[in-house]
Amino acid sequence: MLLGSAIFMLSSCKKSNLVGASSDQQIWPLKTGDLWDYQVASYDTAGIVNGGGTLSLSITSDTVVAGETWYRLSGDTGNFFYTERSNGFWIMSNGSQALFLKYPGSAGESWNCYSDSVSVQSTDTSVSVPLGTYNCYMYRLFYSSKPVEDYYLSIGVGMVAEDDYSVTSSGQVYKAYAFSLTYASLK
């Protein structure tokens, strides 16, 4: 997953586990103290769940670079910072900045993010997760060195779901991991 190797329209669902949905019209709201919890399922090559767990992401700190605030996500194994700009969600690594998730965007648009490419697959995909059902942008990340990852984000909430794909030694592509939002607390 990108958050592990490099890293929401308001929902019309029940809000019991969504605390303080952001009024910001951002693809991934960023404020220190924001928190997202995910249920993680791992799959074998036949598509059968063979494990799982949980993942928590939270905004733990921020830093100012050239007058712009960048945010750090806990749970992200890399040394990355993120910010929202008028054209979407940006990532910074070792001082180098790249557009990660374009917003607003149109289905079919694509761009480079470092050595990989990202595209908007859809702007209105309905995604059901334990927290509810969301209208999402679907982004696909095409790695130069491995199969794709699909990200589902709902405006004002953040990442609702993620599907990570892998490939067998014989070349078969399969869904290896799925992340589903179970709880969010936004400032």
N, C-alpha and C positions, 0 to 999 in steps of 0.2 A: 504494500500500500504506500501511497505517496508520503503520508505522514510518517511512516516507519522508515522509508528509504530516503526521502528528501523533505509530504502532507498534502433561503429556504423560503411569493404570495403567502401570506399568513395562512395557517392551516384552518380548515373547517372542521377539525376533529375535536375530541374532548381534550381539555387542558389540564387534567388532573396531575400529570407529571411534567408539564411545561410551566415553569415558574417565570412570570414576567417577560412574555414575548416582547422582543424588541420592536419599537415603533419605527426604527431605522429601516429604510428600504435598501438594505445591503444584502448581497448574496451570502455573506458570512459575517454577522455582526461581531465586532471586536471591542470588548471592554474588559479591563482587568477584573477578575472574579467570575466571568462567564464560565459555565460548566456544561459539558455534554457527556452523557454516559451511553455506551453502546453494548449491545449483546453481540458477541462474535461467534460465528459458526464456521468450522472448517469442514471441507468436503473431500471425499476421495474421488478418484477419476471417474467413478460411476455416478457421481452426484449424490452420494449418501453422506449424511452428516456423520463425521467421525471424531468430533471434538468441539470444543468451544471455550468460551470464557467471557470476560468483560474488558472493556477499554474505557478509560476516562480521559477526556481532554479538558483542559481548563486554561484560561488566559492567566498566567502567573505573574507576568511583568511586562513592562514596556520600555522602550528606549527611543530617543529622538535622534534621527539622522537627517542632517540638512534641513531642520525645521519640520520634519514629518515624523509622526509617531508610528512606531512599528511594535508589534505585539508578539510575545513568546508563548507558544502552546506547550504545556506540560504534556507528557505522553508522546511527544514527538521525539524520536530518537536522534534526529539530526540537529545541527546548530542552525536553525531557521527562524526567521521572523516574518510576520505577515502584516499587511496593511490593506485597507480599502481605499481605492481611488475612484474617480468618476467613471472609469471604464472597467472596474472589477477588482478582484482579489489578487494581490501581488505577493510574491515570495522574495525573500532576500537571504542569500547564503554567502558568507565571506565577503560581504560588501557588494556582491553582484545581485542586481534586481531583475525580476522577470514577471510578466503577466502570467498568472496561473489560471484563473477562472474569469473569463470575460463576462461582464454584466453591466448594462444589458447586452444581450446578444441575440443572434438569430440562428436557427437550426441550419447546420451546414458550414458555419464559420469555423475556421481553424487558424492556429498560430503556433509559434514555437515557444516553448518554456525550457530554457537552457538547451540541452541536446535532445529533448523529447518534443512531441507535438501534442496539442490538446484541441479538441473540437467540441462544439455544441451539437449534441445529438438531437435534443428536444428542449423546448421551453415550457412544456405543459404535460409532463409525465406524472401520473398519479402513482404515489408510492405509499404502501401501507406498512407500517412498522409498529412495534409494541406501543409506542407513544400515540399513534393515531395515523390518519391518512393525510398526506400533504401533496400539494401541487408543486412539482419540482422542475428545475432545470436539470437535464442530464448531460454530464460532460464525460467524454472519453479521453483518457490519457494513453497515448501510443508511445511506449518506451522504445528506445533504440536497441535495448538488450533483452527485453522479455515481453510477454503478452500484455494486453491492455488492462486498465482499471477503469471502472465506471463509477462516477460520483453523482449523487442525487442531492441537490441543495434546494431548500425552500427559503424564499426571501424573508428576512427578519428572524429566521430560526438558525440557519447554518446547515451543516451536513446532516442529512436525515439517514442516508444509507450509502454504502460503498460495496462494490463487488470487485474482487481481485481475481484475476485469472492466471493460470499456470499452464505449463505444457509438459507432457510426458516425453520420455526418451524417444518414443515413436512419432512424436509431433502432434499428438492429440491435445487440443486446447480444452481446458475445463475450468469451471469456477472452483477456486481453491478456498476462498474466504468470503464471507458476507458479514457486513457490519450494519446493525439496525439500531436506531435511536430508541432508548428506553426512558431517558430523563434529560431535561435541559433546564438550566437556571440562568436566565439572562438579565443583565443589569439595565 
